[in-house]
């Protein structure tokens, strides 16, 4: 079963079972593991037997006690992707979400556009301003932009 489809509690239990199996294969007693790693025996017992959530620092201590901390380092290592030109691809500092017009919004825009096509500008300045504002909003929405108020 894939971790992608499992609830967090089940993933925690799977990790606990895997670590405990590795401990037993290496012939390390849980008391010795706790001493080597620097965590409590009861904490480890609760983690393995009851699937209790543990802190990240405790997880690191367990890996250290098992002599498997290098696996974590390997997993988190930032490996550069191969580039035939040898150029490094810059990593963005942040990634922003883009405003996307949904289908429902698009249908509303279409209805508004049809209504504005037959709209004659009234005589008052207030109504003329309202018409210009609506047309401006429509143009911005059609371009996928944000509306400033």
C-alpha positions in Angstrom: 0.0 0.0 0.0 1.2 3.5 -0.9 1.8 6.2 1.8 -0.1 8.6 -0.5 -3.4 6.8 0.3 -2.8 6.1 4.0 -3.9 8.2 6.9 -1.1 9.7 9.0 -1.7 7.4 12.0 -1.2 4.3 9.8 2.0 5.8 8.3 3.3 6.4 11.8 2.6 2.8 12.7 4.3 1.5 9.6 7.4 3.6 10.3 7.4 2.4 13.9 7.1 -1.3 12.8 9.9 -0.8 10.2 12.3 0.8 12.7 11.5 -1.9 15.3 12.1 -4.7 12.8 15.5 -3.0 11.9 16.4 -2.8 15.6 15.6 -6.5 16.1 17.6 -7.5 13.0 20.6 -5.7 14.3 20.2 -7.4 17.7 19.8 -4.1 19.7 17.8 -4.1 22.9 15.3 -1.3 23.2 17.1 -0.1 26.4 20.4 0.0 24.5 18.7 1.9 21.6 17.4 4.5 24.0 20.8 5.0 25.6 22.6 5.2 22.2 20.0 7.6 20.8 19.3 9.7 23.9 15.5 9.1 24.1 13.3 7.4 26.7 12.6 3.7 26.6 8.9 4.4 27.3 8.7 6.9 24.4 10.1 4.2 22.1 7.7 1.6 23.5 4.7 3.9 23.0 5.8 4.7 19.5 6.3 1.0 18.5 3.4 -0.7 20.4 0.7 2.0 20.3 1.7 4.0 17.2 2.0 7.2 19.4 3.2 10.2 17.5 6.8 11.3 18.4 8.7 14.5 17.9 11.0 14.8 15.0 14.0 15.1 17.4 13.0 11.7 18.9 12.9 10.2 15.4 16.4 11.5 14.7 17.5 10.0 18.1 16.1 6.6 17.2 17.9 6.7 13.8 21.1 7.7 15.5 20.7 4.8 18.0 20.2 2.4 15.1 23.2 3.8 13.2 20.9 4.8 10.3 21.1 8.6 10.5 22.9 8.6 7.2 19.7 7.3 5.5 17.9 10.5 6.6 20.8 12.6 5.2 20.7 10.6 2.0 17.0 11.2 1.6 17.2 14.9 2.2 20.3 15.4 0.1 19.9 18.1 -2.5 21.1 16.5 -5.7 21.5 18.7 -8.7 19.6 17.5 -11.8 21.8 16.6 -14.7 22.1 19.3 -17.3 23.9 18.6 -20.7 25.0 22.3 -20.8 26.3 22.2 -17.2 24.1 25.1 -16.2 22.6 25.2 -12.7 18.8 25.7 -12.6 18.1 28.4 -10.1 15.6 27.5 -7.3 13.0 30.2 -6.7 12.9 31.7 -3.2 9.2 31.4 -3.1 6.4 30.1 -5.3 3.2 32.1 -5.5 -0.2 30.8 -6.5 -1.8 32.3 -9.6 -5.3 33.6 -9.7 -7.3 31.3 -12.0 -10.7 32.1 -13.3 -13.0 29.1 -12.7 -15.6 27.9 -15.1 -18.4 29.3 -13.0 -16.7 32.7 -12.9 -16.2 32.5 -16.7 -19.9 31.8 -17.2 -20.7 34.9 -15.1 -18.2 37.0 -17.1 -19.9 35.9 -20.3 -23.3 36.9 -19.0 -22.0 40.2 -17.8 -20.4 40.8 -21.2 -23.6 40.1 -23.0 -25.4 42.5 -20.7 -22.8 45.2 -21.2 -22.9 44.8 -25.0 -26.5 46.0 -25.1 -26.0 48.6 -22.3 -26.3 52.2 -23.4 -24.5 54.7 -21.3 -27.0 56.8 -19.3 -27.0 60.5 -19.2 -25.8 60.9 -15.6 -22.1 61.0 -14.7 -22.6 58.5 -12.0 -24.0 55.9 -14.4 -21.2 56.6 -16.9 -18.6 56.0 -14.2 -20.4 52.7 -13.2 -20.3 51.6 -16.8 -16.6 52.3 -17.2 -15.9 50.5 -13.9 -17.8 47.4 -15.0 -16.1 47.4 -18.4 -12.7 47.7 -16.6 -13.5 44.8 -14.3 -14.6 42.7 -17.3 -11.4 43.4 -19.2 -9.2 42.5 -16.2 -11.1 39.3 -15.5 -10.9 38.3 -19.2 -7.1 38.7 -19.0 -7.0 36.6 -15.8 -5.8 39.5 -13.7 -6.7 40.6 -10.2 -9.3 43.3 -9.5 -8.0 46.2 -7.4 -10.6 47.9 -5.3 
